[in-house]
Every structure is written in structure tokens, then in C-alpha cells.
Amino acid sequence: MASALLALDWGTSSLRAYLLTAGSDDRPQVGETRNAPWGIMSLPSGGYPAALSQLCGDWLEGHPDIPLLASGMVGSAQGWVEAPYVPCPAGAAQLAAGLASVPLHQVPGQASRSLLIVPGVLQAGELPNVMRGEETQVIGAVGLTGGGEERLMVLPGTHSKWVVVRESTIQRFSTFMTGELYAALRAHTILGRLMSAEAKADSSERAFRRGLDVALQGGTGGLPATLFSVRTLGLTRQLNPEELPDYLSGLLIGAELAGALDAFGAGVRARPLILIGDARLCTRYQDALAHAGFGSSRTLAGATEAGLWQIGRAAKLIVAPDPSEPEVAP
């Protein structure tokens, strides 16, 4: 086993790579980070092997013995190789047991190595639910904050996740297509015709909260009906073009919060929440949660790399140095 890890966060639109070593309390220390716009939908010529080689080739040559571990859409049916979902409940041990392997014989000089890919999580039922990539962030958040008591984690994004974690294990979760709906409605429906790309901070914040209130109060006819108010408030000049995007954002995030109340019960308002994801988006969610009367929330950084480290440890790919052993001078 090694004491370091080459970790990859490989999603739909981007690839992020980390060189990790053991830090304090068995948390990873990030030696270096690299990024490229080479998600599974935007690969360079030569595909996955070329993307890995171009971004991390010198790391691979300079660290011939450390393992490689990736999470995200690279393990989907459209990815490099499919890492089948593991059933929920799932923790680091179950994810480690479900790792898929990709031989790197197409990467120059790496014929003897493989890339291991973290599986997603499947929640079975009449309406099944899945996550891929978020499970690594959740496991990382557990490692950063400690296991034990039940907690609720929120991962805003294209497909927002609300995840119940207990005893370091993902117990159940809900998905809300908030980000994807926002992008689609703004770019591909009549709602976007009156919108401006510019925003004015004060008025846009008022518009965002107005959208939140309309959604949380249920409106007339629910979200399909209240969505049309994006257009009518613009046509009647009750909202200006700069305010409409934020009003739409408020409507959709408000609908998500209402859905979370339905999924997890009114008691969720009193529970502390951990937010994981893009800092600006998490700040918007924190504002929305506070406005909607939810309890305390905080944003957690570094969850992805921490999750890859924890899963690598569970898979016995890496071992942290024993602090009781004296360092050997070079």
C-alpha cells in the first residue's frame, strides 16, 4: 500500500486532479491541484487516455507507485467504464467494495497500472433515485466532520441532493433538478426572452426573495403555473429584465425547499444543515434557507478530495503513516 493518492474528480464538463498525502487526523493534504475542461462530454482528441496523460502525465511518471482513484460521471454508462451502482444504505466500505477498474495500457508508459473508479449509489423503490459523484463528497464530509449522529447534507447544483447520513453511512436521499431546470427554462423557453444577463444586486436580491415566497406559499396551481409569472411580471414591468433571472432562481430554489419539507418533514427546519458544493451557490442556498425559516447551515470545503481519500483508505489502496513511528532521516 502507498501513503499517497492521485485522485480525480471527473464529471460531465470538467476534470480536476489532486495529489494527496496523509495530513493530520488521517485527513488528506493536497499537494497540488490541476483542472481541465475535459469532462466526459468534452474530451480532447484521444479520449480518456489522452485527457489523463495530458493533465497528469508528469505526475504518473514521477509517482510510479501511487494508486489512481476517480469519482463522478467517468464511471457512468457514458463514461470510461461503468462502475455499477451499489445499493443504499452505503458507506465508504460498500463504495470501496464496488470499485471498477480501467487498465491504463493506452496511456504512454502506464501499461502496468489501472485507474479505479468509485461506483454511484442506488436507492431502490417505486421511484428509484441515484447519485454519482455526490456519494464521494458525502463520505468526505463525514470524514471532515466526524461520524455518529444523524445529519442532513445538501449538495446544490444541476441535480441538487438532500442526503440523510447516519453512522457514516448514506441512509436515504432526494434529488431536485433545480439547476438543470433553471438553465433549460432560461435558455430554451419563452421565459428567457425578457431576461437580461446583467443583474443589480439590491433589486435582484428582492426579486430572488419574492420568488422564494411565491414558491414556499404554493402559489396558485403549483410550480407549473407560477413559472409563467416570470413572463407576466416582466410584461407588466413589475420586475425589470435584470431581476427576472433571480426571480426564476427564487421560484425554483423555493420549490426545492418546499419539496425537502415534504420529503423530510417539517422538523427539518430545526436541523443544522451541511452545504457542499460551489461556494457562490451554497451562499445563495444559505440565504434561501435563512429566509425560509430553516435552522443553522454551514458550507464545507474540500469534501471531494477527502471522500476520495477515505474511500481509498477503505479499499486499502493507501495507508496513513503511523504517528508513533519515528521519522527516518533521508
C-alpha positions as CSV (number, residue, x, y, z in Angstrom):
1,M,0.0,0.0,0.0
2,A,1.1,3.6,-0.7
3,S,0.8,6.6,1.5
4,A,-0.3,8.9,-1.3
5,L,-3.1,9.0,-3.8
6,L,-3.6,10.5,-7.3
7,A,-7.3,11.5,-7.0
8,L,-9.6,12.5,-9.9
9,D,-12.9,14.3,-9.8
10,W,-14.1,13.6,-13.3
11,G,-17.5,14.9,-14.1
12,T,-19.7,15.9,-17.1
13,S,-17.9,19.1,-18.0
14,S,-14.6,19.1,-16.2
15,L,-11.7,17.1,-14.8
16,R,-10.0,18.0,-11.6
17,A,-6.9,16.2,-10.3
18,Y,-5.3,16.1,-6.8
19,L,-2.1,14.8,-5.4
20,L,-3.0,13.7,-1.9
21,T,-0.9,12.7,1.0
22,A,-1.8,12.0,4.6
23,G,-2.3,15.0,6.8
24,S,-3.4,15.5,10.4
25,D,-6.1,13.1,11.8
26,D,-5.8,11.0,8.6
27,R,-7.3,13.8,6.5
28,P,-5.7,14.4,3.1
29,Q,-3.2,17.0,2.5
30,V,-3.5,18.4,-1.0
31,G,0.0,18.8,-2.6
32,E,-1.2,20.1,-5.9
33,T,-4.4,20.6,-7.9
34,R,-5.0,20.8,-11.6
35,N,-8.1,21.5,-13.7
36,A,-9.1,20.9,-17.3
37,P,-12.4,21.4,-19.3
38,W,-12.3,17.7,-20.2
39,G,-15.4,16.2,-18.7
40,I,-17.0,13.1,-20.3
41,M,-18.9,15.3,-22.8
42,S,-15.9,17.4,-23.8
43,L,-12.8,15.1,-24.1
44,P,-9.7,16.1,-26.1
45,S,-8.7,14.1,-29.2
46,G,-7.6,10.7,-28.0
47,G,-10.4,10.5,-25.4
48,Y,-10.0,9.5,-21.8
49,P,-6.4,8.2,-22.1
50,A,-5.3,11.5,-23.7
51,A,-7.1,13.6,-21.1
52,L,-5.4,11.7,-18.2
53,S,-2.0,11.8,-19.9
54,Q,-2.1,15.5,-20.8
55,L,-3.2,16.6,-17.4
56,C,-1.3,14.2,-15.2
57,G,1.4,12.6,-17.3
58,D,4.3,14.1,-15.3
59,W,2.6,13.0,-12.1
60,L,2.2,9.5,-13.4
61,E,5.9,9.4,-14.3
62,G,7.1,11.0,-11.1
63,H,5.0,8.8,-8.9
64,P,5.0,5.3,-10.4
65,D,3.8,3.5,-7.3
66,I,0.8,5.6,-6.1
67,P,-2.7,4.4,-6.9
68,L,-5.2,6.3,-9.0
69,L,-8.8,6.7,-7.9
70,A,-11.6,8.7,-9.7
71,S,-15.2,9.5,-8.9
72,G,-18.0,11.1,-10.9
73,M,-19.6,10.6,-14.3
74,V,-16.4,8.9,-15.6
75,G,-17.9,5.8,-14.0
76,S,-21.4,6.2,-15.6
77,A,-22.7,4.2,-18.6
78,Q,-21.5,7.1,-20.8
79,G,-18.1,7.2,-19.0
80,W,-14.7,5.5,-19.5
81,V,-16.1,2.3,-17.9
82,E,-19.3,1.8,-16.0
83,A,-19.0,1.4,-12.2
84,P,-22.3,-0.2,-11.3
85,Y,-24.3,1.4,-8.5
86,V,-24.1,0.0,-5.0
87,P,-27.4,-0.2,-3.0
88,C,-28.3,2.3,-0.4
89,P,-27.5,2.4,2.6
90,A,-23.9,2.7,1.6
91,G,-20.7,3.9,3.3
92,A,-17.0,4.0,2.4
93,A,-16.7,0.2,2.8
94,Q,-19.5,-0.5,0.3
95,L,-18.2,2.0,-2.2
96,A,-14.7,0.6,-1.9
97,A,-16.0,-3.0,-2.5
98,G,-17.7,-1.7,-5.7
99,L,-14.7,-0.1,-7.4
100,A,-14.4,-0.6,-11.1
101,S,-11.0,-0.9,-12.8
102,V,-9.7,0.5,-16.1
103,P,-6.3,-0.7,-17.4
104,L,-4.1,2.2,-18.5
105,H,-2.4,0.4,-21.3
106,Q,-3.4,3.2,-23.7
107,V,-1.6,5.8,-21.5
108,P,2.1,6.1,-22.6
109,G,4.3,4.4,-20.1
110,Q,1.5,3.2,-17.8
111,A,0.7,-0.3,-19.2
112,S,1.1,-1.9,-15.8
113,R,-1.3,0.5,-13.9
114,S,-5.0,0.8,-13.6
115,L,-7.4,3.5,-12.7
116,L,-10.1,2.6,-10.1
117,I,-13.5,4.3,-10.2
118,V,-15.9,4.8,-7.4
119,P,-19.5,3.5,-8.0
120,G,-22.6,5.6,-7.6
121,V,-25.4,4.8,-5.1
122,L,-28.9,3.4,-6.0
123,Q,-31.9,4.0,-3.8
124,A,-34.4,1.4,-4.8
125,G,-38.1,1.8,-4.7
126,E,-41.2,2.6,-6.8
127,L,-39.4,5.8,-7.9
128,P,-35.7,4.9,-7.7
129,N,-33.1,7.5,-7.1
130,V,-29.4,7.6,-7.9
131,M,-26.3,9.7,-7.2
132,R,-22.9,9.5,-8.9
133,G,-20.1,11.8,-7.6
134,E,-22.1,13.2,-4.7
135,E,-21.5,10.0,-2.7
136,T,-17.8,10.8,-2.6
137,Q,-18.5,14.3,-1.4
138,V,-20.8,13.0,1.4
139,I,-18.2,10.4,2.5
140,G,-15.6,13.2,2.5
141,A,-17.9,15.4,4.6
142,V,-18.3,12.6,7.1
143,G,-14.5,12.3,7.3
144,L,-14.1,16.0,7.9
145,T,-16.9,16.4,10.5
146,G,-16.9,13.0,12.2
147,G,-19.4,10.2,12.0
148,G,-22.0,9.1,14.5
149,E,-25.2,11.2,14.9
150,E,-27.7,11.6,12.1
151,R,-27.3,14.7,9.9
152,L,-28.6,16.2,6.8
153,M,-26.3,17.3,3.9
154,V,-27.4,19.5,1.0
155,L,-25.5,19.5,-2.3
156,P,-26.8,22.3,-4.5
157,G,-26.2,22.0,-8.2
158,T,-27.6,20.8,-11.5
159,H,-29.3,17.9,-9.7
160,S,-29.4,19.0,-6.0
161,K,-29.2,16.3,-3.4
162,W,-30.5,16.2,0.1
163,V,-28.8,13.3,1.9
164,V,-29.5,11.8,5.3
165,V,-26.3,10.4,6.9
166,R,-26.1,8.2,10.0
167,E,-23.2,6.3,11.4
168,S,-21.0,7.4,8.5
169,T,-23.5,5.9,6.0
170,I,-25.7,7.3,3.3
171,Q,-29.2,6.3,4.5
172,R,-31.5,7.9,2.0
173,F,-31.6,10.9,-0.3
174,S,-33.8,13.1,-2.6
175,T,-32.9,14.7,-5.9
176,F,-34.2,18.0,-7.2
177,M,-33.4,19.0,-10.8
178,T,-33.2,22.7,-9.8
179,G,-30.0,23.8,-11.6
180,E,-30.9,21.9,-14.9
181,L,-34.4,23.4,-14.9
182,Y,-33.1,26.9,-14.4
183,A,-30.7,26.5,-17.3
184,A,-33.3,24.9,-19.6
185,L,-36.1,27.4,-18.8
186,R,-33.8,30.4,-19.2
187,A,-32.2,29.3,-22.4
188,H,-34.9,27.3,-24.2
189,T,-38.3,28.7,-23.2
190,I,-40.2,31.9,-23.7
191,L,-39.4,32.8,-20.1
192,G,-35.9,33.8,-21.1
193,R,-37.0,36.3,-23.8
194,L,-37.4,39.2,-21.4
195,M,-34.4,38.5,-19.3
196,S,-31.2,40.4,-19.1
197,A,-27.8,38.9,-18.4
198,E,-26.9,41.8,-16.2
199,A,-28.0,41.9,-12.5
200,K,-28.4,44.7,-10.0
201,A,-27.5,43.4,-6.5
202,D,-30.2,45.1,-4.4
203,S,-33.2,44.7,-6.7
204,S,-32.1,41.2,-7.8
205,E,-32.0,40.1,-4.1
206,R,-35.5,41.4,-3.6
207,A,-36.6,39.5,-6.8
208,F,-35.0,36.3,-5.5
209,R,-36.8,36.5,-2.2
210,R,-40.1,37.3,-4.0
211,G,-39.6,34.1,-6.0
212,L,-38.9,32.2,-2.8
213,D,-42.0,33.4,-1.1
214,V,-44.2,32.6,-4.1
215,A,-42.9,29.0,-4.3
216,L,-43.0,28.4,-0.5
217,Q,-46.6,29.6,-0.3
218,G,-47.5,27.2,-3.0
219,G,-48.8,29.8,-5.5
220,T,-51.9,29.1,-7.5
221,G,-51.6,25.8,-9.3
222,G,-48.1,24.9,-8.1
223,L,-44.8,25.4,-9.9
224,P,-46.1,24.8,-13.5
225,A,-48.5,27.7,-13.0
226,T,-46.3,30.1,-11.0
227,L,-43.4,29.7,-13.5
228,F,-45.4,31.7,-16.0
229,S,-45.3,34.6,-13.6
230,V,-41.7,35.1,-14.7
231,R,-43.1,36.3,-18.0
232,T,-46.1,38.2,-16.8
233,L,-44.2,40.1,-14.1
234,G,-41.8,41.1,-16.9
235,L,-44.5,42.1,-19.3
236,T,-46.3,44.2,-16.7
237,R,-43.0,45.8,-15.7
238,Q,-43.4,44.7,-12.1
239,L,-39.9,43.2,-12.5
240,N,-37.3,44.6,-14.8
241,P,-35.2,42.4,-17.1
242,E,-32.3,42.4,-14.7
243,E,-34.5,41.0,-11.9
244,L,-36.2,38.2,-13.8
245,P,-33.3,35.6,-13.6
246,D,-33.2,36.0,-9.8
247,Y,-36.9,35.7,-9.5
248,L,-36.8,32.5,-11.5
249,S,-33.9,31.2,-9.3
250,G,-36.0,32.0,-6.2
251,L,-39.0,30.2,-7.6
252,L,-37.0,27.0,-8.3
253,I,-35.0,27.0,-5.1
254,G,-38.1,27.8,-3.2
255,A,-39.8,24.8,-4.8
256,E,-36.8,22.7,-3.8
257,L,-37.1,23.8,-0.2
258,A,-40.8,23.0,-0.2
259,G,-40.1,19.6,-1.6
260,A,-37.5,19.0,1.1
261,L,-40.0,19.8,3.7
262,D,-42.4,17.3,2.2
263,A,-39.7,14.7,1.9
264,F,-38.1,15.0,5.3
265,G,-40.9,16.6,7.4
266,A,-41.4,20.0,9.0
267,G,-38.8,19.1,11.6
268,V,-36.1,19.6,9.0
269,R,-36.4,23.3,9.7
270,A,-34.8,22.9,13.1
271,R,-31.9,20.7,11.9
272,P,-28.4,22.0,11.2
273,L,-27.5,21.5,7.6
274,I,-24.1,21.0,5.9
275,L,-23.9,22.5,2.4
276,I,-21.4,21.1,0.0
277,G,-20.5,22.5,-3.4
278,D,-19.8,25.7,-5.3
279,A,-19.2,28.5,-2.8
280,R,-21.4,31.1,-4.5
281,L,-24.3,28.7,-5.0
282,C,-24.0,27.5,-1.4
283,T,-24.2,31.1,-0.2
284,R,-27.4,31.6,-2.2
285,Y,-28.8,28.5,-0.6
286,Q,-27.8,29.7,2.8
287,D,-29.7,32.9,2.1
288,A,-32.7,31.0,0.9
289,L,-32.7,28.6,3.9
290,A,-32.5,31.5,6.4
291,H,-35.3,33.4,4.6
292,A,-37.5,30.3,4.7
293,G,-37.0,29.8,8.4
294,F,-34.6,26.9,8.4
295,G,-32.1,26.5,11.2
296,S,-28.3,26.9,11.0
297,S,-26.4,25.9,7.9
298,R,-22.7,25.9,7.1
299,T,-20.7,25.3,3.9
300,L,-18.0,22.7,3.9
301,A,-15.0,22.8,1.6
302,G,-12.7,20.0,0.5
303,A,-15.3,17.3,0.6
304,T,-14.4,15.7,-2.8
305,E,-10.7,15.1,-2.1
306,A,-11.5,14.0,1.5
307,G,-14.0,11.5,0.1
308,L,-11.6,10.0,-2.4
309,W,-9.0,9.7,0.4
310,Q,-11.5,7.9,2.7
311,I,-12.7,5.5,0.0
312,G,-9.0,4.8,-0.9
313,R,-8.3,4.0,2.7
314,A,-11.4,1.7,2.9
315,A,-10.2,-0.1,-0.3
316,K,-6.7,-0.5,1.3
317,L,-5.1,1.4,-1.6
318,I,-3.3,3.7,0.8
319,V,-2.2,3.7,4.4
320,A,-1.6,6.7,6.6
321,P,1.8,6.9,8.3
322,D,1.8,5.6,11.9
323,P,2.4,8.7,14.1
324,S,4.0,6.6,16.7
325,E,6.8,5.6,14.4
326,P,9.8,7.9,14.3
327,E,10.7,9.6,11.0
328,V,13.7,8.1,9.2
329,A,16.2,10.7,8.0
330,P,16.8,10.6,4.3
